[in-house]
């Protein structure tokens, strides 16, 4: 099972994801304190505009790269060439659709400076292509390189925002531009890393590879777009009923809650290529990952529920104290969503994107319907309720499919067995021995 390699990927991947999440937290705190709830809500609507474009025009061909690179079906140069072609095609469609949405003042972006939305359109190819290049690197087990690129991008963004805040130049425009800086930096670094994996450092064109990318992307298109619907569309539905400040309360709560996904994100990304290249799909890898993830996420969720109000009060200021109630309401869904992310990776890694698409459609449809019901009744708290219910439904459906394909019971995926406990203790001991402050204790 190459556990040492996986442990290394998970360790460095987790450290990288933790670093990225901390940097994202710093960015959100700076924006929240400088712009207040209204500015925080407006910023989220602006940078989330790329999600709408991907939902409308993207074929999700980027999702094919991890699987195809991991399964060694085509040379990396062919995957890179196909990615570049699809990136430009998608960008052209995105420019047309995005311009029409802004020009006709779509209700979910009404009241936002159109120039800021046009800037997002300009940067969109970088935001889009980083997923293509990241997928290739993950498929070739170079996950650490993708994390390094993300950390560099967010570090530059934090530095820029901090200087703007220090000298009093902070504004909504400054926040949006630094978002673009992240996209440009991470894309450039990931592209460089991909070309280093190719013998002549150049992309090539292979019609079969491009068709396979499109075919795989089309089959998993709804899974990806429905994931966006589940995670982001609620703020645009809310924008039709609520103020920008109320949107700011909700995105602040969601931003804190989704920090619980650190473990499944790092685990899932590092094992997806190993699942793709294994004949049996390595279900034992899912079992171990799920047990560890649920344990850690449950503990962190309890701590966040206990100290969440104080965290919001001291980090974001008293103005955001209304974010605590939606934080509590969405935590059950967030905890079980962490396992759903891994089960989704398992099904995608074993080439079952149609199954994940079907489940995502059902979950997203439920989420959309509940938002239109609960937001008018419970304001921004209604978005949290709808999110939690949809996430629990998605978990139930994914588990049903995993049970059919692996035979695992619910308790086998959620509760630590002897193997998972030994893995955790080994990882903890290894980390303790490598840290100079705890080395003496763990060496006993």
N, C-alpha and C positions, 0 to 999 in steps of 0.2 A: 504493500500500500504506500510505500515511500513516505512513511509517517514523518521522518526527519525533514524531508523537503516540504511537506505540507505544513509542519509545525513552523518552519522558517518563514514560509509565505504568510501564514496566519499571523505570526508574531510581528514581522515587519509591516505586513498589510494592516494589521490592527493598529499598530503605532502610527502608521501613516494616516489611517482614517480618523483616529483620535485627534491627531494634529490638525487635519483638515476641518474636523468638526469644531475644534476649539477656535480655529481661525475664522470659520463661518460665524461662530458665536460672537467673536470680537467685532466682526463686521456688522452683525445685526444690532449689537449693543451701541456701537458708534452711531449708526443710522437712526436707531430709536431715540437715543438721547439728544441727537442733533435736530431731528426732524419731527419727533413726537409721533403719536399714534397715526395721525392722518398721513404724514410723510412716509411712515413705515408701510402703511397699507398701499399707498400709491406706488411706491418703489416695487413692491411685490407684484402688482398688476402689470407694471412696465416690463420687468425682466421675465415674468412668466408669459409674456406675449409670444416668445419663441415656442413655448409648449403648444399654444393654439395653432401656430403655423405647422409644427410637426404633426399635430393631430389631423390637420386638414389636407396637407400635401405630402407628408412623409410616408414612404413605403416601409420604413423600419429595416432597410437592408443592412444597417449597421449591426443589428442583432445577429446576423448570419456569420459575422467575421470570427467571433469567439468559437463557434461550433466548427466552422470550416477550417480555421487555422489549427484548432485542437485535433481535428480528425485527419489532418494532413491530406485532404482531398485535392488541394490545388496549391501551387507555389505562392508564397507570400506576395511576390511581385504582381501576380494576377489579382489577388484580393485587393492590393493597394490601388491598382489601376481601375478596377471596378468601383472601388470606394470613391475615387476622385471623380469619375464620371457621374455617379449617382448624386454626389454632393452638389455638383454644379446644376444638374437637372432639377433637383429639389429646391435649390436656392432660387432658380428662375421662377418656378411656380410659387414659391413663398413670397417673392417680391410682388408678384401680381396680386395674390390673395391678400397679403398684408396691406398693400396700398388701397385696395378696395375697402377693406375693413375700416381703415383710418379715414379714408375719403368720405365714406357714408356714415361715419360716426356710429359704429356699432354700439349698442346699449351697454355692453360689458366693459367697454374702454372709454365711455363718455366722460368728459371732464379731464382727461389726461392730455398733457402737452403733445401734440402730434409729432413735433420734431424729435422728441425723446423716443417715440415709437419708430420713427424712421431710422434713428441711430441703431436701434435694436435690429431692424431689418438689415442694415449695413453689416453688422457684426455677426449676423445669423450664420453664415457659412462656417465661421470659426467655431461657434457653439455647436453646430451640427457635426462638423468633421472630426472633432475631438472624440466623439463616440465611435466613429469608424476606426480611427487609429488605435484607440484604447482597446477595442474589441480584438484587433489583431494581436496586440501585445499580450492580452490576457490569454488568448488561445495558444500562444507560444510560451506560456508560463513566465512572462516578464511582468507580472503584476506589480512588482516593486517599482519598476520604471514608471508605470502610470501614476502610481501614488506620488512618486517624486515630482512628476510634472504638475500634479494638482497642488501639492504643497507649495511649490515655487510660485504658481499663479496666485494662490490665496495669500501667500506671504507678501508678494508685491502689492496686492490689493489692500491688505491691512496697513502696510507701510504708507501707501498713498493716502488712504483715508485718514490715518492718524495725523499725517502732516497737514492735511486740509483742515482737520478738526483743531489742531494746535494753533494754526495761523488764522482761524476763523473763516476759511474758504469753503467749509462744508456746505453742500446744497444737494438737492435732488439730482441735479446734473452731475455733480462730482460722484455721487453714489452709482449712477447708471454707467458712467465712463469707467469706473473701476471694475464694474461687472464685465465690461468689454475687455478690460485688461486681462482678467482671469482667462477668458475664452481664447484670446490670442496667444497668451503665454503657454497654456497647457496644450493647445493644438500644435504649436510649433515644436515643443519638446517631444510630444508623442510621435509626430511625423518624423523627426530626426531619429528617434529610437527605432521606429519601424524600418526606415531605410538602412539602418546599420545591420538589420537582420537579413537584408537582401544582398546577395553576392555583388551585384553591380550597382547597388544603391538606387536603382531606378524602377519605376512601375512598368508593368507590361499589360497588354490587353488580351484577355481570353474570353471569347464569347460564352463558352460553357460556364466559366466561373461567374461571369456577370449574371447569366440567367439563373444560376443556382443561388446567388445572393438575392436576386429579386424574388425568386420563388420562395425561399426560406423567409425572407422579410415579409412577403405578402401573407404567408400562413401565420406569422406571429404578429402581423400588423395590429390586429385588434387587441391582442394581449398587451402590447406596448402602449397603444393609444388609450386603452381602457384603464391601464395603470395610471396614465396621466389624468384621466377623468376622475379616478378615485383619489388621487393625491392633490390635484391642483384646481380642477374645474370648479370646485365649490366656491372659491373666492370670486370667480367671475359670475357665478349665479348670485352670490351674495352682493356683488357690486350693483346688481339691478334692484336690490331691496334695501341695502344698508349704506351707511356713510363710509368714507375711506378710513376714518378712525376705527370704526367697528371691524373693518377688515384687518386693520393693524393689530387689534387685540387678538383676533383669531390666528393670524399668521405667526404672531409671537408665541402663542401657546403651541402651535403645531411645530414651530422651529425647535422649541425645547423638547417636545415629546419625541420627535423623530431622531433625536440623538441616541435613543435607545436602539436604533438600528445599526449601530457601529459594528457589533459582532456579526450579525447575519450578512451585512454588506461585504465585510472583509473575508469571511469564510466562503460565502457564495462565489465571489469573484475569483478566488484562488483555486477553487476545486472544479469550476465548470468545465475547463478543458480536460481535466482528468476523467470526469464523468463521460465526456464526449468520446474519448479514445478507448474507453473500457467496454468490452463486449457486454457485460452484465449491467452497465450503468452505475456500478459501485454503490448499491443501496446502503451498504454499511457505513459509507462516508456520510450519507444523509443522516443516518441514525445518530452517529456521534456528534455531528454538527448541530443537529436539532436539540439534543439534550443539553449540550453546553450553552447554546444560545438561549434556550428558554430559561435555564437557571439564572444566567447572568442578567437577562432582560427583566425577569421577574423581580430580582433583588433591586436593580436600578430603578425599576418602575415604582416599587414601594418607597424607595428613598425620595424619588421625585415627587410623589404624591404627598409625602410628609413635609418636605422642605420647599416645595415648589413656590409657595407664596413668598417666602423670604428670598428665594433666588430671583423671582421676578421683581420684587420690590427693590432689592439692592443693585441688581444688574441693569434693569431697564427703567427704574424709577417708579414712583407711586402712580404716575399717569397710566401705567400698564397693569395695575392691580386687577383690573377686570379680566385679565387673561387667565387667571387661576382656575376659574370654574370650567371653561372649555378644556383646559389642560387635564383636569380630573376626568371629565366626561370622555375624552378620547383615549385615555391610557389603556383600558381593556382591549380596545381594538389594536392599539399600537403594539402591545405585548404579543398578541397572537399573530399580528402581521409579520413580526420578526421571523416566525416559523414559516409563514406563507412564502416569504421571499426565498427561503431555502428550498421549499418544495417546488416552487416555480422554476428554480434553477435546475433541480433534478429532472423535471419533465422536459425542460428545454434542452438540457444536456443529452437526454436520450432521444432527441429528435421527435418530440411530441408537441410542437408549437400550437397545433390546432386545438389540443385539449386545453392548454393554458388560455388560448384566445376565447374559447367558449366560456370558461369560468370567469375570465375577466369581464366579458360582456354582461353576464348575469350580475356580477358584483357591481359593475359600474352603473348598469341600469337601475339597480336598487338604490345606489348612492344618489344618482341624479334625481330620482323620484322623491326620495326622502328629503333632499335639500329643498325642493319646491314646496314640500309640506311643512317641514320643521323651521326653516328660516323665517317665514312670516309669523309663525307661532312663538318661537323662542329666540329670535334675533341671531346673533353670531353663535350662541350656545347651540342652536339647532344644527349648525354645520358640524360641530363636534359630535353630536348625537348621531347624525347621519353617517359620519365617517366611521365611528366605532361599530355601528350595526353592520355596515357594508364590509368592513374588515373581518368581522367575526363570521359572516356568511362566506366570504372568500376562503377563509381558513377551513371551514367545514367542507366545502366543495373540493378543495385541493387535497385535504386529508382523505376524502373518499377515493380519489383517484390514486393517491399514493398507497392506500390500503390494498387496492386492487392489483397494483403492479409490484408491490414489495411484500405484502402480507403483514406489515407492521401494525401493531395495535397503537392506540392513542398514547397509552402509558409508556410505550417503548420509544416514542418520539419526544415526550415531554419530560420524563423523569430520569435522573442520572442513574446509570447502572455502574457496575464495578469498573468497566473499561473507561467510561467517561470520567469517573472520579480519579482513576489512576492517571488519565491524560491531563486533567486539570492540576493534580498535585505535581506531576512531572514538569508541566509548564511553569507553575508557580515556583517550584524549587530551582529550575534553571534560571528563571528571571532573578530570583533572590540571590543566587550565587554570582550572578553577573553584575549585581549592584553593590558598589563598595559600602553602602550604608547598611545593607542587610546580609552581606556575604558571611559574616561570622555566625549569625543566627542559623542560616540555612546550611552551613557546612557541618553542623553538628550531626 
